[in-house]
């Protein structure tokens, strides 16, 4: 991925470990959630997002851009989570 400047998707979800890989000159973070029945239908708490702050800050310090995306299911939690 590094050879082709393709960004790894750094993801928070129940099926993958929250490992950070920086493989391009920008980073892409995606928070899917931890819901029960549909795990991506989820509203994050501020406390759940706090451990991600240093990870995102570290990426921002060494890269040109950092993008973050909150999964948005039909309940529309992404905008509310992004503002928390």
Residue pairs with C-beta under 8 A, 6 or more apart in sequence:
1 7
1 8
1 21
1 23
1 24
2 23
2 24
5 23
5 24
5 25
6 23
6 24
7 23
7 24
7 26
7 27
7 28
8 21
8 22
8 23
8 24
8 28
9 28
9 29
9 30
10 18
10 19
10 20
10 21
10 27
10 28
10 29
10 30
10 55
10 59
11 18
11 29
11 30
11 31
11 32
12 18
12 29
12 30
12 31
12 32
12 33
12 34
12 52
13 32
13 33
13 34
13 39
13 40
14 34
14 39
18 52
20 55
20 58
20 59
22 59
22 62
22 63
24 63
25 63
25 64
25 65
26 63
26 64
26 65
26 66
26 67
27 56
27 59
27 60
27 63
27 65
27 66
27 67
28 66
28 67
28 68
28 69
29 52
29 55
29 56
29 59
29 66
29 67
29 68
29 69
30 68
30 69
30 70
30 71
31 44
31 49
31 52
31 68
31 69
31 70
31 71
31 81
32 39
32 40
32 42
32 71
33 39
33 40
33 41
33 42
33 43
33 44
33 71
33 77
34 42
34 48
35 41
35 42
38 73
40 71
40 73
41 73
41 74
41 75
41 77
42 71
42 73
42 77
43 75
43 77
43 80
43 81
44 70
44 77
44 81
44 84
45 84
46 84
49 81
49 84
56 66
56 68
59 66
60 66
68 82
69 78
70 77
70 78
70 81
70 82
71 78
72 78
72 79
